[in-house]
């Protein structure tokens, strides 16, 4: 097990976003270079993925909501913190927003436990009516020993709910950010069941794995040695993605309790796929772990 005293974190007040993860002088997180993608590990809330027509329909009213929600762009208060960067951040919505009519509290705790960074996000309904939401993670990790001219930049291995490596199937693809159903199709892998990371892996956008099939995804180096693992047994869906741009040096391993709408969906927020409901005063804990190998 790694010594957690060698691990340090950086968390930005805007979005309580984990923007740095370093162990013994080695960086693991993407650096938010806007040439490729100007974020690192945003909190996706209250929507994961794109709502159809960029709209949430709540109680007969339409509210504008862009892809992945707004939590990534609001300022959190640091409630408690340690010298290693771990700690607790809090955002309180005391009045309804123009695009989301609930009062709520969202807390983001980052805890170091040996070789693991435990990311624990808690949603509390402070309103007087049932609150509907999704929440998910979008962490981006540097490809190990990245060299732009290499034919292969690394690999991803997926694990099922029993902890066994397997090749998951995709049941939908993304078109303009919305899900379109397809016949169950295994993600493309090599003879070892690994997703090969090349310059063309993401030419058709993200791999979206639904139905809680994936409990963890591991990033491997070019020699097929595991570098880190993102584990989230509660994930209802898992996204694997990087922008389809030449020279992109990172990949995102994304556990979600939520998912983008299906193309053509026009129902109430309560009818969205992978939606969560909280009664007044109730809390929901979303947790995922980054395990450094």
C-alpha positions as CSV (number, residue, x, y, z in Angstrom):
1,X,0.0,0.0,0.0
2,X,1.2,3.5,-0.9
3,X,2.1,5.9,1.9
4,X,-0.7,8.6,1.9
5,X,1.9,11.1,3.3
6,X,3.4,11.1,-0.2
7,X,0.1,12.1,-1.7
8,X,-1.1,15.7,-2.0
9,X,-4.3,17.2,-3.5
10,X,-5.3,20.5,-5.0
11,X,-9.0,21.4,-4.9
12,X,-10.3,24.6,-6.5
13,X,-13.0,26.6,-4.7
14,X,-14.9,26.9,-8.1
15,X,-16.9,23.7,-8.3
16,X,-14.9,22.1,-5.5
17,X,-13.0,20.5,-8.4
18,X,-10.1,18.2,-7.8
19,X,-7.5,19.8,-10.0
20,X,-4.3,18.2,-8.7
21,X,-3.3,14.7,-7.5
22,X,0.4,14.1,-6.9
23,X,2.4,11.3,-5.3
24,X,6.1,11.5,-4.6
25,X,6.5,14.3,-7.2
26,X,4.4,12.5,-9.9
27,X,1.3,14.2,-11.3
28,X,-1.7,12.1,-12.2
29,X,-4.4,14.6,-13.1
30,X,-4.8,16.5,-16.4
31,X,-3.8,20.2,-16.3
32,X,-6.9,21.8,-17.9
33,X,-5.1,23.1,-21.0
34,X,-8.0,24.7,-23.0
35,X,-6.5,23.5,-26.3
36,X,-7.9,20.1,-25.4
37,X,-10.3,20.5,-22.4
38,X,-10.4,23.3,-19.9
39,X,-11.5,21.2,-16.9
40,X,-10.0,18.5,-14.7
41,X,-12.5,16.6,-12.6
42,X,-15.8,18.6,-12.4
43,X,-18.7,17.6,-10.2
44,X,-21.7,16.9,-12.5
45,X,-24.9,18.1,-10.9
46,X,-27.9,18.3,-11.1
47,X,-27.6,16.8,-14.5
48,X,-25.2,14.2,-15.9
49,X,-24.8,14.5,-19.6
50,X,-27.0,16.6,-21.8
51,X,-30.7,17.0,-21.1
52,X,-32.9,16.8,-24.2
53,X,-33.4,20.2,-25.7
54,X,-31.1,21.5,-22.9
55,X,-34.3,21.6,-20.7
56,X,-35.5,20.2,-17.4
57,X,-39.2,20.0,-17.1
58,X,-40.2,20.3,-13.4
59,X,-43.8,20.5,-12.2
60,X,-45.1,21.6,-15.6
61,X,-42.5,24.3,-16.0
62,X,-39.4,24.3,-18.3
63,X,-36.0,25.2,-17.0
64,X,-32.9,25.7,-19.1
65,X,-30.1,23.3,-18.1
66,X,-26.9,22.8,-20.1
67,X,-24.9,19.6,-20.2
68,X,-23.5,18.4,-16.9
69,X,-25.4,21.0,-14.8
70,X,-24.0,24.0,-12.9
71,X,-22.2,22.8,-9.8
72,X,-18.9,22.8,-11.6
73,X,-19.2,26.6,-12.0
74,X,-20.3,27.8,-8.5
75,X,-18.0,28.7,-5.6
76,X,-17.8,26.3,-2.7
77,X,-16.7,27.3,0.9
78,X,-13.8,25.4,2.4
79,X,-15.2,24.1,5.7
80,X,-12.3,22.0,6.8
81,X,-8.9,21.3,5.3
82,X,-5.5,19.7,5.8
83,X,-2.0,20.5,4.7
84,X,-2.1,17.7,2.1
85,X,-5.1,19.3,0.4
86,X,-7.8,17.0,1.6
87,X,-10.8,18.4,3.3
88,X,-14.4,19.4,3.0
89,X,-16.1,22.0,0.7
90,X,-19.7,23.1,0.9
91,X,-22.2,24.9,-1.4
92,X,-25.6,26.0,-0.1
93,X,-28.4,27.0,-2.4
94,X,-30.7,29.0,-0.1
95,X,-33.0,30.3,-2.8
96,X,-34.3,28.6,-5.9
97,X,-32.2,29.2,-9.0
98,X,-33.7,30.4,-12.3
99,X,-32.9,27.0,-13.8
100,X,-33.3,24.7,-10.8
101,X,-36.2,25.4,-8.3
102,X,-34.8,23.7,-5.2
103,X,-33.0,24.6,-2.0
104,X,-30.2,22.2,-1.3
105,X,-26.7,21.7,0.1
106,X,-23.9,20.0,-1.8
107,X,-20.8,18.9,0.1
108,X,-17.6,17.6,-1.4
109,X,-15.2,15.8,0.8
110,X,-11.8,14.5,-0.3
111,X,-10.2,12.0,2.0
112,X,-6.8,10.3,1.8
113,X,-6.7,6.7,2.9
114,X,-3.3,5.0,2.1
115,X,-3.1,4.7,-1.7
116,X,-6.7,5.9,-2.2
117,X,-8.2,9.3,-2.7
118,X,-11.8,8.9,-1.6
119,X,-14.2,11.5,-3.2
120,X,-17.4,11.8,-1.2
121,X,-20.2,14.1,-2.4
122,X,-23.3,14.5,-0.3
123,X,-26.6,16.1,-1.6
124,X,-29.1,17.2,1.0
125,X,-32.6,18.4,0.2
126,X,-33.2,21.6,2.2
127,X,-36.5,22.3,0.4
128,X,-40.1,21.4,1.3
129,X,-40.8,19.3,-1.7
130,X,-39.2,16.2,-3.3
131,X,-36.0,17.1,-5.1
132,X,-34.8,15.4,-8.3
133,X,-31.2,15.3,-9.4
134,X,-28.3,13.3,-10.9
135,X,-24.7,13.4,-9.9
136,X,-21.5,12.1,-11.4
137,X,-17.8,12.5,-11.7
138,X,-15.6,13.4,-14.7
139,X,-12.0,13.0,-13.7
140,X,-9.3,13.3,-16.3
141,X,-6.0,11.5,-15.9
142,X,-2.7,12.0,-17.7
143,X,-1.7,9.1,-20.0
144,X,1.4,7.5,-18.5
145,X,4.7,8.4,-20.3
146,X,2.7,10.1,-23.1
147,X,4.5,10.6,-26.4
148,X,2.5,12.1,-29.2
149,X,4.0,9.9,-32.0
150,X,3.4,6.6,-30.2
151,X,0.9,4.3,-31.9
152,X,-0.6,3.2,-28.5
153,X,-0.8,5.5,-25.5
154,X,-2.1,3.1,-23.0
155,X,-5.1,0.8,-22.1
156,X,-8.3,0.7,-20.1
157,X,-9.5,-2.4,-18.3
158,X,-13.1,-2.6,-17.0
159,X,-14.3,-4.6,-13.9
160,X,-17.8,-5.9,-13.2
161,X,-19.7,-5.8,-9.9
162,X,-17.9,-8.9,-8.7
163,X,-14.5,-7.3,-9.3
164,X,-13.8,-9.4,-12.4
165,X,-12.2,-8.0,-15.5
166,X,-14.6,-8.2,-18.4
167,X,-15.6,-6.6,-21.8
168,X,-18.7,-4.4,-21.3
169,X,-21.3,-3.8,-23.9
170,X,-22.7,-0.4,-25.1
171,X,-26.5,-0.1,-25.5
172,X,-26.5,3.4,-26.9
173,X,-24.3,5.9,-28.6
174,X,-24.1,9.7,-28.4
175,X,-25.4,11.9,-31.1
176,X,-25.2,15.6,-30.4
177,X,-24.8,14.7,-26.7
178,X,-28.0,12.6,-26.5
179,X,-28.3,8.8,-26.3
180,X,-29.5,6.8,-29.3
181,X,-30.2,3.1,-28.8
182,X,-28.1,0.5,-30.6
183,X,-27.9,-3.2,-30.5
184,X,-25.8,-4.4,-27.5
185,X,-22.2,-4.0,-28.8
186,X,-19.0,-4.9,-27.0
187,X,-16.6,-2.1,-26.6
188,X,-13.6,-2.6,-29.0
189,X,-10.7,-4.4,-27.2
190,X,-7.5,-6.3,-28.0
191,X,-6.9,-10.0,-27.4
192,X,-6.5,-9.3,-23.7
193,X,-9.9,-7.6,-23.3
194,X,-8.3,-4.2,-23.0
195,X,-9.5,-0.9,-24.6
196,X,-6.6,0.3,-26.6
197,X,-6.0,4.1,-26.4
198,X,-4.9,5.5,-29.8
199,X,-5.4,8.7,-31.7
200,X,-8.7,7.3,-33.1
201,X,-10.2,5.6,-30.0
202,X,-12.7,8.5,-29.4
203,X,-13.6,9.3,-33.0
204,X,-17.2,8.4,-32.4
205,X,-17.4,10.2,-29.0
206,X,-17.5,8.5,-25.6
207,X,-18.1,4.9,-24.7
208,X,-21.2,4.8,-22.5
209,X,-21.8,1.7,-20.4
210,X,-25.1,1.5,-18.7
211,X,-27.1,-0.7,-16.3
212,X,-24.5,-0.6,-13.5
213,X,-22.4,-3.0,-15.5
214,X,-19.0,-1.4,-14.6
215,X,-17.9,-1.0,-11.0
216,X,-14.4,0.2,-11.8
217,X,-12.1,1.2,-14.7
218,X,-8.3,1.0,-14.6
219,X,-5.8,3.0,-16.6
220,X,-2.8,0.9,-17.8
221,X,0.4,2.0,-19.3
222,X,1.8,1.0,-22.6
223,X,3.2,-2.2,-21.0
224,X,-0.2,-3.1,-19.7
225,X,0.7,-2.3,-16.1
226,X,-2.0,-0.7,-14.0
227,X,-1.3,2.9,-13.0
228,X,-4.6,3.8,-11.3
229,X,-8.1,2.7,-10.9
230,X,-11.4,4.6,-10.5
231,X,-13.8,2.5,-8.4
232,X,-17.5,3.2,-7.9
233,X,-19.7,0.2,-7.2
234,X,-22.8,2.4,-7.0
235,X,-22.3,3.8,-10.5
236,X,-25.4,3.4,-12.7
237,X,-23.4,4.2,-15.8
238,X,-19.7,4.7,-16.7
239,X,-18.3,7.0,-19.3
240,X,-14.9,6.6,-21.0
241,X,-13.9,9.6,-23.0
242,X,-11.3,12.0,-24.3
243,X,-11.6,14.7,-26.9
244,X,-11.0,13.5,-30.4
245,X,-8.0,15.9,-31.0
246,X,-4.5,15.0,-32.2
247,X,-2.0,14.8,-29.4
248,X,-4.6,14.6,-26.5
249,X,-2.5,13.4,-23.5
250,X,-5.3,12.3,-21.1
251,X,-8.4,10.1,-20.7
252,X,-11.5,10.4,-18.5
253,X,-12.8,7.6,-16.4
254,X,-16.3,8.7,-15.3
255,X,-18.6,7.0,-12.8
256,X,-22.2,8.4,-12.8
257,X,-25.4,8.2,-10.9
258,X,-27.1,9.7,-13.8
259,X,-26.9,9.7,-17.6
260,X,-27.7,11.9,-20.7
261,X,-31.3,11.9,-21.9
262,X,-32.4,9.8,-24.8
263,X,-32.9,11.7,-28.1
264,X,-36.5,13.0,-28.2
265,X,-37.2,12.8,-24.5
266,X,-39.8,15.4,-23.3
267,X,-40.9,14.0,-20.0
268,X,-40.8,15.4,-16.5
269,X,-37.5,15.4,-14.5
270,X,-38.9,12.5,-12.4
271,X,-39.1,10.4,-15.6
272,X,-35.5,10.8,-16.7
273,X,-33.3,7.7,-16.8
274,X,-31.1,7.3,-13.7
275,X,-32.9,10.1,-11.8
276,X,-32.7,10.3,-8.0
277,X,-35.3,11.7,-5.6
278,X,-34.8,13.1,-2.1
279,X,-37.6,13.9,0.3
280,X,-37.2,17.1,2.4
281,X,-34.3,16.6,4.8
282,X,-33.0,13.5,3.1
283,X,-29.4,13.0,2.0
284,X,-27.7,11.1,-0.8
285,X,-24.0,10.1,-0.8
286,X,-22.1,9.6,-4.0
287,X,-18.6,8.1,-3.6
288,X,-15.9,7.2,-5.9
289,X,-12.3,6.3,-5.2
290,X,-9.1,6.9,-7.1
291,X,-6.7,4.1,-6.3
292,X,-3.1,4.7,-7.2
293,X,-1.0,1.6,-8.0
